[in-house]
Amino acid sequence: MSLDFTTVATQFVAHYYSTFDTDRKALAGLYRDNSMLTFEGAQSLGAQAIAQKLTSLPFQKVKHEYGPPDAQPTANGGIVILVTGQLIVDDEQRPLGFSQAFQLTQDASGQWFVFNDIFKLVLL
Amino acid sequence: MSLDFTTVATQFVAHYYSTFDTDRKALAGLYRDNSMLTFEGAQSLGAQAIAQKLTSLPFQKVKHEYGPPDAQPTANGGIVILVTGQLIVDDEQRPLGFSQAFQLTQDASGQWFVFNDIFKLVLL
């Protein structure tokens, strides 16, 4: 089976931000016990801690807008993805720029999950 | 030997942008034959093609400014890095925002090189 990394990346990114914007706690299912998140410099390890971090972010509503993700295969069958875009929280008028890098890996059952996740706001 | 990934990442990023801004063709030494670059969506494979791409960018002078990089270890001993910053080309007054994701890997001799490199301008 050849890895169509662009398709996997595009589908993952659409699913990730759709889940983030509608049901943040369900993001836990996209991480595993050895997953890492660095969110604005704060580090979380493991699906449970990562979901706790993401659900405790201090806004009620959020909407991500982003361009086509760029993706590359890694040496060990993973996929590196870089996304840039804007997010709007609650009733703010001014969008915030963001950049997010992921490395996806397959688990023993072949399901893709997020091994590395680094999120940064881009202040302008 | 434990991997001090933050130190490796910080030193790499300082070396990378210093080399980019002063002697772009020397960047070839930071890539290998299986390295990948996606630069504003354009893909290059291998150190030679990547150096060719980077040295042919249409500016004479460039200066990168960036904040502390975020880094995480990968499952196979690599390091994922996300950098955001601004660059100024030639005599432009207005800086351009950029985001760049790297995955570093060690070669057989233990030297770190860039396996994955994704660069995007962030337009504001």
gemmi code that builds the backbone of each chain (N, CA, C; Angstrom):
import gemmi

chains = {
    "A": [
        ("MET", (0.844, -1.193, 0.000), (0.000, 0.000, 0.000), (0.881, 1.246, 0.000)),
        ("SER", (0.706, 2.078, -0.955), (1.484, 3.310, -0.941), (0.771, 4.336, -0.077)),
        ("LEU", (1.557, 5.182, 0.522), (1.022, 6.186, 1.428), (0.688, 7.445, 0.647)),
        ("ASP", (-0.596, 7.760, 0.548), (-0.971, 9.014, -0.100), (-0.998, 10.075, 0.994)),
        ("PHE", (0.178, 10.606, 1.283), (0.324, 11.448, 2.468), (-0.445, 12.761, 2.333)),
        ("THR", (-0.579, 13.266, 1.110), (-1.305, 14.525, 0.930), (-2.788, 14.354, 1.266)),
        ("THR", (-3.359, 13.247, 0.817), (-4.770, 12.972, 1.117), (-4.978, 12.766, 2.608)),
        ("VAL", (-4.101, 11.985, 3.233), (-4.220, 11.759, 4.679), (-4.131, 13.093, 5.417)),
        ("ALA", (-3.168, 13.930, 5.019), (-2.968, 15.211, 5.704), (-4.176, 16.120, 5.533)),
        ("THR", (-4.695, 16.204, 4.322), (-5.825, 17.092, 4.053), (-7.061, 16.651, 4.828)),
        ("GLN", (-7.314, 15.332, 4.828), (-8.480, 14.819, 5.562), (-8.295, 15.006, 7.066)),
        ("PHE", (-7.089, 14.754, 7.544), (-6.833, 14.926, 8.976), (-7.074, 16.373, 9.408)),
        ("VAL", (-6.512, 17.316, 8.662), (-6.609, 18.732, 9.038), (-8.079, 19.178, 9.054)),
        ("ALA", (-8.842, 18.779, 8.046), (-10.262, 19.146, 8.010), (-10.999, 18.573, 9.229)),
        ("HIS", (-10.698, 17.302, 9.551), (-11.343, 16.647, 10.690), (-10.915, 17.295, 12.003)),
        ("TYR", (-9.619, 17.605, 12.112), (-9.094, 18.165, 13.360), (-9.766, 19.498, 13.694)),
        ("TYR", (-9.769, 20.422, 12.736), (-10.306, 21.757, 13.048), (-11.827, 21.743, 13.141)),
        ("SER", (-12.484, 20.895, 12.374), (-13.930, 20.752, 12.507), (-14.282, 20.252, 13.908)),
        ("THR", (-13.519, 19.268, 14.403), (-13.748, 18.748, 15.756), (-13.425, 19.817, 16.798)),
        ("PHE", (-12.302, 20.519, 16.590), (-11.900, 21.580, 17.529), (-13.015, 22.613, 17.659)),
        ("ASP", (-13.625, 22.983, 16.537), (-14.579, 24.094, 16.530), (-15.979, 23.681, 16.983)),
        ("THR", (-16.251, 22.364, 17.026), (-17.614, 21.928, 17.352), (-17.691, 21.055, 18.605)),
        ("ASP", (-16.624, 20.335, 18.951), (-16.704, 19.369, 20.061), (-15.288, 19.113, 20.566)),
        ("ARG", (-14.717, 20.159, 21.234), (-13.296, 20.142, 21.558), (-12.867, 18.908, 22.343)),
        ("LYS", (-13.737, 18.404, 23.240), (-13.309, 17.277, 24.068), (-13.088, 16.005, 23.237)),
        ("ALA", (-13.727, 15.925, 22.067), (-13.541, 14.750, 21.200), (-12.156, 14.709, 20.569)),
        ("LEU", (-11.387, 15.782, 20.688), (-10.015, 15.767, 20.153), (-9.162, 14.707, 20.838)),
        ("ALA", (-9.519, 14.316, 22.061), (-8.749, 13.291, 22.783), (-8.535, 12.050, 21.932)),
        ("GLY", (-9.509, 11.702, 21.114), (-9.426, 10.507, 20.279), (-8.362, 10.573, 19.197)),
        ("LEU", (-7.827, 11.760, 18.937), (-6.811, 11.929, 17.897), (-5.399, 11.824, 18.455)),
        ("TYR", (-5.272, 11.679, 19.771), (-3.961, 11.579, 20.434), (-3.840, 10.203, 21.104)),
        ("ARG", (-2.628, 9.852, 21.540), (-2.383, 8.610, 22.271), (-1.572, 8.942, 23.528)),
        ("ASP", (-1.244, 7.926, 24.308), (-0.570, 8.167, 25.588), (0.822, 8.777, 25.440)),
        ("ASN", (1.443, 8.591, 24.273), (2.788, 9.149, 24.076), (2.778, 10.405, 23.202)),
        ("SER", (1.593, 10.966, 22.959), (1.499, 12.170, 22.130), (1.974, 13.392, 22.920)),
        ("MET", (2.490, 14.371, 22.190), (2.987, 15.612, 22.804), (2.294, 16.816, 22.186)),
        ("LEU", (1.952, 17.772, 23.047), (1.425, 19.061, 22.593), (2.279, 20.174, 23.188)),
        ("THR", (2.710, 21.118, 22.352), (3.288, 22.368, 22.843), (2.368, 23.481, 22.358)),
        ("PHE", (1.631, 24.092, 23.300), (0.624, 25.090, 22.964), (1.094, 26.427, 23.508)),
        ("GLU", (1.506, 27.330, 22.636), (2.045, 28.621, 23.077), (3.139, 28.413, 24.127)),
        ("GLY", (3.986, 27.400, 23.897), (5.117, 27.146, 24.773), (4.830, 26.235, 25.954)),
        ("ALA", (3.550, 25.947, 26.247), (3.192, 25.076, 27.375), (3.090, 23.631, 26.896)),
        ("GLN", (3.765, 22.729, 27.612), (3.858, 21.343, 27.148), (2.880, 20.433, 27.872)),
        ("SER", (2.218, 19.539, 27.104), (1.349, 18.512, 27.670), (1.739, 17.178, 27.050)),
        ("LEU", (1.709, 16.104, 27.864), (2.083, 14.764, 27.393), (0.920, 13.804, 27.588)),
        ("GLY", (0.476, 13.148, 26.511), (-0.551, 12.133, 26.601), (-1.930, 12.675, 26.282)),
        ("ALA", (-2.774, 11.781, 25.712), (-4.088, 12.200, 25.217), (-4.923, 12.885, 26.298)),
        ("GLN", (-4.868, 12.348, 27.524), (-5.729, 12.888, 28.582), (-5.310, 14.314, 28.949)),
        ("ALA", (-4.005, 14.521, 29.154), (-3.512, 15.858, 29.509), (-3.719, 16.840, 28.362)),
        ("ILE", (-3.558, 16.355, 27.138), (-3.730, 17.236, 25.975), (-5.197, 17.662, 25.852)),
        ("ALA", (-6.115, 16.712, 26.001), (-7.538, 17.055, 25.913), (-7.921, 18.021, 27.029)),
        ("GLN", (-7.363, 17.797, 28.218), (-7.609, 18.709, 29.349), (-7.139, 20.124, 29.010)),
        ("LYS", (-5.954, 20.219, 28.420), (-5.419, 21.531, 28.037), (-6.328, 22.205, 27.008)),
        ("LEU", (-6.709, 21.448, 25.983), (-7.469, 22.051, 24.883), (-8.879, 22.446, 25.319)),
        ("THR", (-9.487, 21.642, 26.193), (-10.852, 21.973, 26.624), (-10.855, 23.089, 27.658)),
        ("SER", (-9.717, 23.350, 28.299), (-9.681, 24.408, 29.320), (-9.279, 25.762, 28.743)),
        ("LEU", (-9.044, 25.844, 27.441), (-8.690, 27.146, 26.856), (-9.857, 28.105, 27.066)),
        ("PRO", (-9.560, 29.360, 27.426), (-10.593, 30.262, 27.945), (-11.427, 30.942, 26.864)),
        ("PHE", (-12.108, 30.153, 26.044), (-13.091, 30.724, 25.135), (-14.198, 29.691, 24.970)),
        ("GLN", (-15.379, 30.195, 24.611), (-16.527, 29.297, 24.437), (-16.662, 28.858, 22.994)),
        ("LYS", (-16.494, 29.823, 22.085), (-16.655, 29.553, 20.656), (-15.326, 29.798, 19.969)),
        ("VAL", (-15.017, 28.998, 18.977), (-13.801, 29.228, 18.195), (-14.051, 28.737, 16.769)),
        ("LYS", (-13.474, 29.462, 15.829), (-13.564, 29.052, 14.425), (-12.192, 29.210, 13.778)),
        ("HIS", (-11.673, 28.115, 13.221), (-10.392, 28.130, 12.514), (-10.632, 28.296, 11.012)),
        ("GLU", (-9.844, 29.176, 10.401), (-9.819, 29.269, 8.934), (-8.373, 29.102, 8.513)),
        ("TYR", (-8.134, 28.344, 7.437), (-6.758, 27.992, 7.090), (-6.687, 27.671, 5.606)),
        ("GLY", (-5.482, 27.782, 5.080), (-5.250, 27.434, 3.687), (-4.924, 25.955, 3.549)),
        ("PRO", (-4.662, 25.512, 2.322), (-4.305, 24.104, 2.099), (-3.066, 23.755, 2.926)),
        ("PRO", (-3.093, 22.652, 3.691), (-1.926, 22.270, 4.469), (-0.799, 21.777, 3.556)),
        ("ASP", (0.446, 22.003, 3.964), (1.591, 21.384, 3.294), (1.993, 20.149, 4.082)),
        ("ALA", (2.325, 19.067, 3.382), (2.644, 17.799, 4.046), (3.831, 17.130, 3.373)),
        ("GLN", (4.595, 16.389, 4.168), (5.715, 15.586, 3.658), (5.736, 14.268, 4.416)),
        ("PRO", (6.146, 13.187, 3.745), (6.349, 11.927, 4.465), (7.624, 12.003, 5.306)),
        ("THR", (7.655, 11.277, 6.424), (8.872, 11.203, 7.233), (9.591, 9.887, 6.944)),
        ("ALA", (10.796, 9.749, 7.500), (11.606, 8.561, 7.230), (10.963, 7.289, 7.769)),
        ("ASN", (10.142, 7.404, 8.817), (9.569, 6.201, 9.445), (8.084, 6.049, 9.197)),
        ("GLY", (7.601, 6.532, 8.033), (6.213, 6.283, 7.675), (5.222, 7.246, 8.282)),
        ("GLY", (5.693, 8.308, 8.903), (4.791, 9.327, 9.420), (4.567, 10.423, 8.396)),
        ("ILE", (3.867, 11.460, 8.812), (3.582, 12.611, 7.952), (3.780, 13.875, 8.778)),
        ("VAL", (4.587, 14.806, 8.249), (4.732, 16.127, 8.863), (3.817, 17.097, 8.121)),
        ("ILE", (3.087, 17.917, 8.864), (2.114, 18.847, 8.282), (2.357, 20.236, 8.880)),
        ("LEU", (2.278, 21.257, 8.030), (2.302, 22.644, 8.521), (1.037, 23.348, 8.037)),
        ("VAL", (0.326, 23.941, 8.986), (-0.903, 24.685, 8.695), (-0.705, 26.121, 9.173)),
        ("THR", (-1.117, 27.097, 8.367), (-1.190, 28.468, 8.848), (-2.599, 28.978, 8.572)),
        ("GLY", (-3.076, 29.855, 9.456), (-4.429, 30.363, 9.273), (-4.755, 31.403, 10.315)),
        ("GLN", (-6.043, 31.570, 10.509), (-6.551, 32.553, 11.454), (-7.623, 31.896, 12.291)),
        ("LEU", (-7.765, 32.350, 13.523), (-8.876, 31.859, 14.332), (-9.598, 33.032, 14.973)),
        ("ILE", (-10.883, 32.816, 15.139), (-11.746, 33.835, 15.740), (-12.365, 33.214, 16.980)),
        ("VAL", (-12.179, 33.874, 18.130), (-12.735, 33.330, 19.372), (-13.861, 34.214, 19.870)),
        ("ASP", (-14.907, 33.524, 20.378), (-16.071, 34.197, 20.961), (-16.555, 35.312, 20.033)),
        ("ASP", (-16.764, 36.499, 20.568), (-17.327, 37.551, 19.730), (-16.282, 38.583, 19.302)),
        ("GLU", (-15.006, 38.177, 19.368), (-13.940, 39.061, 18.896), (-14.129, 39.364, 17.408)),
        ("GLN", (-13.849, 40.596, 17.039), (-13.903, 40.950, 15.624), (-12.579, 40.638, 14.926)),
        ("ARG", (-11.484, 40.740, 15.680), (-10.168, 40.664, 15.067), (-9.661, 39.219, 15.093)),
        ("PRO", (-9.408, 38.630, 13.932), (-8.873, 37.263, 13.928), (-7.425, 37.242, 14.432)),
        ("LEU", (-7.026, 36.108, 14.993), (-5.653, 35.886, 15.446), (-4.964, 34.958, 14.439)),
        ("GLY", (-3.752, 35.310, 14.013), (-2.998, 34.410, 13.149), (-2.438, 33.239, 13.949)),
        ("PHE", (-2.366, 32.070, 13.333), (-1.739, 30.925, 14.016), (-0.957, 30.077, 13.017)),
        ("SER", (0.011, 29.328, 13.578), (0.729, 28.297, 12.835), (0.691, 27.033, 13.663)),
        ("GLN", (0.545, 25.890, 13.015), (0.498, 24.626, 13.751), (1.201, 23.546, 12.940)),
        ("ALA", (2.152, 22.880, 13.589), (2.870, 21.761, 12.966), (2.448, 20.465, 13.645)),
        ("PHE", (2.137, 19.454, 12.842), (1.782, 18.133, 13.344), (2.752, 17.099, 12.788)),
        ("GLN", (3.034, 16.061, 13.571), (3.508, 14.821, 12.965), (2.484, 13.737, 13.275)),
        ("LEU", (1.960, 13.135, 12.210), (1.026, 12.016, 12.352), (1.787, 10.697, 12.247)),
        ("THR", (1.331, 9.707, 13.013), (1.915, 8.364, 12.994), (0.748, 7.382, 13.011)),
        ("GLN", (0.971, 6.169, 12.530), (-0.081, 5.150, 12.591), (0.103, 4.297, 13.842)),
        ("ASP", (-1.003, 3.973, 14.509), (-0.913, 3.062, 15.650), (-0.909, 1.615, 15.157)),
        ("ALA", (-0.859, 0.652, 16.106), (-0.715, -0.762, 15.739), (-1.865, -1.233, 14.845)),
        ("SER", (-3.027, -0.595, 14.965), (-4.169, -0.994, 14.140), (-4.227, -0.237, 12.819)),
        ("GLY", (-3.217, 0.615, 12.573), (-3.179, 1.343, 11.306), (-3.885, 2.681, 11.340)),
        ("GLN", (-4.421, 3.042, 12.486), (-5.127, 4.326, 12.579), (-4.124, 5.461, 12.788)),
        ("TRP", (-4.337, 6.557, 12.074), (-3.464, 7.720, 12.218), (-3.782, 8.466, 13.498)),
        ("PHE", (-2.746, 8.883, 14.197), (-2.929, 9.742, 15.364), (-1.838, 10.812, 15.383)),
        ("VAL", (-2.027, 11.815, 16.247), (-1.087, 12.923, 16.360), (-0.002, 12.540, 17.354)),
        ("PHE", (1.234, 12.404, 16.892), (2.346, 12.152, 17.808), (2.930, 13.479, 18.288)),
        ("ASN", (3.174, 14.399, 17.342), (3.709, 15.727, 17.694), (2.718, 16.802, 17.278)),
        ("ASP", (2.533, 17.802, 18.136), (1.610, 18.912, 17.866), (2.221, 20.167, 18.479)),
        ("ILE", (2.552, 21.143, 17.643), (3.097, 22.418, 18.130), (2.227, 23.542, 17.576)),
        ("PHE", (1.642, 24.317, 18.485), (0.739, 25.405, 18.115), (1.322, 26.728, 18.583)),
        ("LYS", (1.315, 27.733, 17.700), (1.785, 29.073, 18.056), (0.842, 30.106, 17.472)),
        ("LEU", (0.465, 31.088, 18.276), (-0.188, 32.267, 17.727), (0.867, 33.097, 16.993)),
        ("VAL", (0.453, 33.749, 15.915), (1.342, 34.628, 15.167), (0.828, 36.040, 15.380)),
        ("LEU", (1.553, 36.800, 16.152), (1.084, 38.150, 16.481), (1.618, 39.133, 15.466)),
        ("LEU", (0.763, 40.045, 15.083), (1.041, 40.865, 13.907), (0.970, 42.333, 14.239)),
    ],
    "B": [
        ("MET", (23.318, 8.099, 25.893), (23.309, 9.554, 25.730), (21.878, 10.036, 25.598)),
        ("SER", (21.485, 10.913, 26.468), (20.132, 11.442, 26.329), (20.138, 12.582, 25.309)),
        ("LEU", (19.037, 12.707, 24.639), (18.919, 13.714, 23.582), (18.404, 15.012, 24.195)),
        ("ASP", (19.236, 16.029, 24.200), (18.758, 17.329, 24.662), (18.190, 18.063, 23.449)),
        ("PHE", (16.935, 17.724, 23.145), (16.374, 18.173, 21.871), (16.197, 19.689, 21.811)),
        ("THR", (15.943, 20.305, 22.963), (15.762, 21.762, 22.942), (17.058, 22.472, 22.577)),
        ("THR", (18.171, 22.006, 23.141), (19.478, 22.590, 22.815), (19.825, 22.365, 21.351)),
        ("VAL", (19.625, 21.142, 20.866), (19.908, 20.864, 19.457), (19.070, 21.774, 18.563)),
        ("ALA", (17.783, 21.906, 18.889), (16.885, 22.715, 18.066), (17.295, 24.179, 18.076)),
        ("THR", (17.603, 24.702, 19.244), (17.957, 26.119, 19.356), (19.245, 26.408, 18.592)),
        ("GLN", (20.237, 25.534, 18.735), (21.509, 25.732, 18.028), (21.310, 25.587, 16.523)),
        ("PHE", (20.521, 24.595, 16.121), (20.269, 24.403, 14.697), (19.618, 25.641, 14.082)),
        ("VAL", (18.569, 26.143, 14.729), (17.817, 27.269, 14.173), (18.718, 28.501, 14.046)),
        ("ALA", (19.537, 28.770, 15.059), (20.446, 29.922, 14.988), (21.423, 29.749, 13.821)),
        ("HIS", (21.953, 28.531, 13.672), (22.907, 28.261, 12.592), (22.233, 28.345, 11.222)),
        ("TYR", (21.014, 27.810, 11.138), (20.315, 27.782, 9.856), (20.060, 29.189, 9.330)),
        ("TYR", (19.468, 30.061, 10.171), (19.107, 31.394, 9.670), (20.329, 32.287, 9.522)),
        ("SER", (21.331, 32.096, 10.352), (22.580, 32.839, 10.176), (23.222, 32.479, 8.832)),
        ("THR", (23.228, 31.187, 8.509), (23.776, 30.745, 7.216), (22.910, 31.264, 6.069)),
        ("PHE", (21.590, 31.179, 6.226), (20.677, 31.661, 5.188), (20.951, 33.125, 4.884)),
        ("ASP", (21.169, 33.924, 5.914), (21.269, 35.376, 5.745), (22.655, 35.830, 5.299)),
        ("THR", (23.651, 34.935, 5.403), (25.016, 35.377, 5.080), (25.660, 34.584, 3.945)),
        ("ASP", (25.254, 33.328, 3.739), (25.947, 32.480, 2.754), (24.986, 31.359, 2.340)),
        ("ARG", (23.940, 31.764, 1.572), (22.821, 30.857, 1.306), (23.252, 29.523, 0.705)),
        ("LYS", (24.278, 29.541, -0.153), (24.664, 28.281, -0.819), (25.210, 27.250, 0.169)),
        ("ALA", (25.728, 27.714, 1.312), (26.252, 26.787, 2.328), (25.141, 26.004, 3.027)),
        ("LEU", (23.870, 26.375, 2.806), (22.759, 25.604, 3.392), (22.753, 24.167, 2.878)),
        ("ALA", (23.331, 23.923, 1.703), (23.360, 22.561, 1.140), (23.901, 21.558, 2.148)),
        ("GLY", (24.868, 21.972, 2.975), (25.472, 21.072, 3.950), (24.533, 20.631, 5.049)),
        ("LEU", (23.390, 21.274, 5.173), (22.425, 20.928, 6.227), (21.377, 19.925, 5.742)),
        ("TYR", (21.431, 19.570, 4.456), (20.473, 18.618, 3.877), (21.223, 17.380, 3.381)),
        ("ARG", (20.476, 16.324, 3.049), (21.057, 15.108, 2.494), (20.267, 14.733, 1.235)),
        ("ASP", (20.647, 13.618, 0.600), (20.012, 13.250, -0.674), (18.529, 12.923, -0.541)),
        ("ASN", (18.086, 12.555, 0.666), (16.669, 12.214, 0.852), (15.888, 13.328, 1.559)),
        ("SER", (16.498, 14.497, 1.680), (15.811, 15.614, 2.339), (14.736, 16.204, 1.433)),
        ("MET", (13.700, 16.747, 2.054), (12.585, 17.351, 1.312), (12.389, 18.802, 1.741)),
        ("LEU", (12.118, 19.659, 0.768), (11.754, 21.048, 1.035), (10.428, 21.338, 0.335)),
        ("THR", (9.483, 21.923, 1.064), (8.285, 22.507, 0.449), (8.345, 24.000, 0.750)),
        ("PHE", (8.599, 24.803, -0.288), (8.788, 26.242, -0.121), (7.638, 26.944, -0.811)),
        ("GLU", (6.738, 27.522, -0.041), (5.549, 28.161, -0.603), (4.843, 27.211, -1.575)),
        ("GLY", (4.760, 25.941, -1.190), (4.048, 24.939, -1.976), (4.874, 24.252, -3.044)),
        ("ALA", (6.077, 24.762, -3.358), (6.933, 24.148, -4.385), (7.866, 23.125, -3.734)),
        ("GLN", (7.909, 21.923, -4.292), (8.641, 20.825, -3.665), (10.000, 20.599, -4.317)),
        ("SER", (11.022, 20.386, -3.478), (12.358, 20.029, -3.945), (12.823, 18.814, -3.147)),
        ("LEU", (13.524, 17.889, -3.811), (14.010, 16.667, -3.168), (15.518, 16.583, -3.302)),
        ("GLY", (16.211, 16.448, -2.167), (17.656, 16.248, -2.168), (18.418, 17.539, -1.975)),
        ("ALA", (19.611, 17.424, -1.346), (20.389, 18.603, -0.957), (20.689, 19.508, -2.149)),
        ("GLN", (21.015, 18.900, -3.293), (21.415, 19.713, -4.436), (20.241, 20.543, -4.960)),
        ("ALA", (19.090, 19.899, -5.145), (17.904, 20.608, -5.640), (17.434, 21.656, -4.626)),
        ("ILE", (17.549, 21.330, -3.350), (17.113, 22.273, -2.321), (18.015, 23.505, -2.302)),
        ("ALA", (19.331, 23.277, -2.373), (20.257, 24.421, -2.395), (20.028, 25.277, -3.631)),
        ("GLN", (19.757, 24.614, -4.758), (19.464, 25.334, -6.005), (18.229, 26.222, -5.821)),
        ("LYS", (17.184, 25.659, -5.207), (15.959, 26.432, -4.955), (16.247, 27.630, -4.051)),
        ("LEU", (16.960, 27.390, -2.967), (17.157, 28.463, -1.984), (18.071, 29.562, -2.517)),
        ("THR", (19.071, 29.182, -3.317), (19.975, 30.216, -3.832), (19.350, 30.976, -5.000)),
        ("SER", (18.312, 30.421, -5.617), (17.694, 31.102, -6.753), (16.541, 32.010, -6.335)),
        ("LEU", (16.240, 32.090, -5.046), (15.160, 32.984, -4.608), (15.524, 34.417, -4.990)),
        ("PRO", (14.544, 35.178, -5.474), (14.841, 36.442, -6.143), (15.053, 37.622, -5.200)),
        ("PHE", (16.035, 37.504, -4.324), (16.448, 38.662, -3.533), (17.943, 38.529, -3.305)),
        ("GLN", (18.582, 39.692, -3.046), (20.028, 39.689, -2.812), (20.342, 39.603, -1.319)),
        ("LYS", (19.584, 40.380, -0.533), (19.818, 40.431, 0.914), (18.575, 39.918, 1.609)),
        ("VAL", (18.774, 39.219, 2.711), (17.631, 38.762, 3.504), (18.064, 38.697, 4.967)),
        ("LYS", (17.119, 39.043, 5.832), (17.385, 38.938, 7.269), (16.167, 38.325, 7.947)),
        ("HIS", (16.394, 37.198, 8.655), (15.329, 36.535, 9.411), (15.363, 36.992, 10.870)),
        ("GLU", (14.194, 37.295, 11.404), (14.053, 37.538, 12.846), (12.979, 36.590, 13.346)),
        ("TYR", (13.193, 35.986, 14.509), (12.288, 34.928, 14.956), (12.368, 34.818, 16.468)),
        ("GLY", (11.328, 34.233, 17.022), (11.286, 34.003, 18.460), (11.904, 32.651, 18.800)),
        ("PRO", (11.904, 32.289, 20.088), (12.455, 30.993, 20.487), (11.721, 29.867, 19.762)),
        ("PRO", (12.426, 28.928, 19.148), (11.748, 27.825, 18.456), (11.115, 26.871, 19.474)),
        ("ASP", (10.001, 26.252, 19.096), (9.426, 25.158, 19.886), (9.884, 23.846, 19.279)),
        ("ALA", (10.240, 22.881, 20.111), (10.764, 21.597, 19.624), (10.197, 20.438, 20.415)),
        ("GLN", (10.063, 19.301, 19.756), (9.631, 18.053, 20.409), (10.438, 16.899, 19.827)),
        ("PRO", (10.746, 15.880, 20.631), (11.362, 14.674, 20.084), (10.333, 13.864, 19.297)),
        ("THR", (10.780, 13.132, 18.275), (9.886, 12.251, 17.532), (10.095, 10.817, 18.006)),
        ("ALA", (9.240, 9.918, 17.523), (9.288, 8.524, 17.972), (10.591, 7.849, 17.562)),
        ("ASN", (11.219, 8.302, 16.480), (12.420, 7.613, 15.982), (13.697, 8.420, 16.190)),
        ("GLY", (13.736, 9.219, 17.253), (14.983, 9.904, 17.582), (15.222, 11.194, 16.829)),
        ("GLY", (14.238, 11.675, 16.100), (14.367, 12.959, 15.429), (13.839, 14.086, 16.304)),
        ("ILE", (13.803, 15.268, 15.731), (13.298, 16.453, 16.431), (12.417, 17.245, 15.467)),
        ("VAL", (11.189, 17.549, 15.903), (10.306, 18.429, 15.143), (10.428, 19.838, 15.726)),
        ("ILE", (10.550, 20.825, 14.852), (10.743, 22.219, 15.267), (9.750, 23.100, 14.519)),
        ("LEU", (9.154, 24.056, 15.230), (8.329, 25.071, 14.578), (8.889, 26.450, 14.916)),
        ("VAL", (9.143, 27.236, 13.869), (9.659, 28.595, 14.017), (8.659, 29.550, 13.376)),
        ("THR", (8.375, 30.664, 14.027), (7.631, 31.746, 13.386), (8.436, 33.028, 13.533)),
        ("GLY", (8.337, 33.887, 12.545), (9.099, 35.128, 12.596), (8.780, 36.021, 11.429)),
        ("GLN", (9.719, 36.896, 11.151), (9.572, 37.860, 10.068), (10.863, 37.878, 9.280)),
        ("LEU", (10.747, 38.174, 7.989), (11.958, 38.354, 7.214), (11.862, 39.641, 6.402)),
        ("ILE", (13.022, 40.229, 6.211), (13.124, 41.474, 5.458), (14.043, 41.199, 4.286)),
        ("VAL", (13.541, 41.481, 3.062), (14.367, 41.221, 1.881), (14.760, 42.538, 1.228)),
        ("ASP", (16.036, 42.570, 0.772), (16.579, 43.724, 0.065), (16.261, 45.010, 0.830)),
        ("ASP", (15.732, 46.006, 0.151), (15.513, 47.273, 0.833), (14.048, 47.513, 1.167)),
        ("GLU", (13.273, 46.423, 1.199), (11.870, 46.532, 1.603), (11.773, 47.064, 3.024)),
        ("GLN", (10.804, 47.923, 3.269), (10.567, 48.413, 4.620), (9.670, 47.448, 5.396)),
        ("ARG", (8.771, 46.795, 4.681), (7.736, 46.009, 5.351), (8.211, 44.561, 5.535)),
        ("PRO", (8.316, 44.080, 6.765), (8.699, 42.678, 6.955), (7.575, 41.736, 6.523)),
        ("LEU", (7.961, 40.523, 6.116), (7.018, 39.467, 5.754), (6.985, 38.440, 6.885)),
        ("GLY", (5.781, 38.048, 7.307), (5.691, 36.987, 8.310), (5.981, 35.629, 7.694)),
        ("PHE", (6.600, 34.735, 8.452), (6.814, 33.369, 7.942), (6.657, 32.357, 9.067)),
        ("SER", (6.360, 31.115, 8.648), (6.372, 29.951, 9.538), (7.195, 28.878, 8.866)),
        ("GLN", (7.973, 28.139, 9.648), (8.793, 27.082, 9.072), (8.843, 25.906, 10.043)),
        ("ALA", (8.521, 24.730, 9.518), (8.584, 23.493, 10.304), (9.732, 22.647, 9.777)),
        ("PHE", (10.547, 22.130, 10.686), (11.646, 21.234, 10.336), (11.475, 19.898, 11.049)),
        ("GLN", (11.908, 18.817, 10.418), (12.244, 17.628, 11.187), (13.729, 17.348, 10.974)),
        ("LEU", (14.469, 17.317, 12.079), (15.891, 16.972, 12.034), (16.059, 15.484, 12.332)),
        ("THR", (17.047, 14.892, 11.680), (17.398, 13.475, 11.886), (18.913, 13.401, 11.947)),
        ("GLN", (19.440, 12.364, 12.589), (20.893, 12.179, 12.599), (21.312, 11.242, 11.474)),
        ("ASP", (22.424, 11.572, 10.809), (22.936, 10.651, 9.784), (23.779, 9.558, 10.455)),
        ("ALA", (24.362, 8.662, 9.641), (25.079, 7.503, 10.178), (26.241, 7.929, 11.075)),
        ("SER", (26.792, 9.115, 10.823), (27.912, 9.582, 11.645), (27.435, 10.379, 12.862)),
        ("GLY", (26.121, 10.475, 13.038), (25.595, 11.172, 14.213), (25.362, 12.651, 13.983)),
        ("GLN", (25.625, 13.126, 12.768), (25.413, 14.554, 12.490), (23.942, 14.828, 12.196)),
        ("TRP", (23.432, 15.916, 12.763), (22.043, 16.291, 12.520), (21.897, 16.905, 11.128)),
        ("PHE", (20.843, 16.543, 10.433), (20.528, 17.185, 9.155), (19.017, 17.383, 9.064)),
        ("VAL", (18.609, 18.170, 8.070), (17.193, 18.473, 7.862), (16.594, 17.398, 6.964)),
        ("PHE", (15.676, 16.598, 7.496), (14.970, 15.622, 6.663), (13.727, 16.254, 6.053)),
        ("ASN", (12.943, 16.956, 6.878), (11.730, 17.647, 6.397), (11.868, 19.141, 6.629)),
        ("ASP", (11.450, 19.934, 5.656), (11.496, 21.397, 5.754), (10.287, 21.944, 4.999)),
        ("ILE", (9.401, 22.618, 5.727), (8.219, 23.246, 5.117), (8.221, 24.715, 5.490)),
        ("PHE", (8.258, 25.574, 4.466), (8.308, 27.022, 4.657), (7.069, 27.660, 4.051)),
        ("LYS", (6.440, 28.565, 4.808), (5.268, 29.302, 4.312), (5.384, 30.762, 4.720)),
        ("LEU", (5.124, 31.651, 3.792), (4.914, 33.047, 4.159), (3.550, 33.173, 4.826)),
        ("VAL", (3.444, 34.057, 5.796), (2.171, 34.315, 6.460), (1.743, 35.711, 6.053)),
        ("LEU", (0.736, 35.778, 5.214), (0.305, 37.082, 4.696), (-0.769, 37.652, 5.590)),
        ("LEU", (-0.662, 38.942, 5.813), (-1.452, 39.564, 6.876), (-2.288, 40.697, 6.345)),
    ],
}
model = gemmi.Model(1)
for chain_id, residues in chains.items():
    chain = gemmi.Chain(chain_id)
    for i, (resn, *xyz) in enumerate(residues, 1):
        res = gemmi.Residue()
        res.name, res.seqid = resn, gemmi.SeqId(i, " ")
        for name, pos in zip(("N", "CA", "C"), xyz):
            atom = gemmi.Atom()
            atom.name, atom.element = name, gemmi.Element(name[0])
            atom.pos, atom.b_iso = gemmi.Position(*pos), 0.0
            res.add_atom(atom)
        chain.add_residue(res)
    model.add_chain(chain)
structure = gemmi.Structure()
structure.add_model(model)
structure.setup_entities()
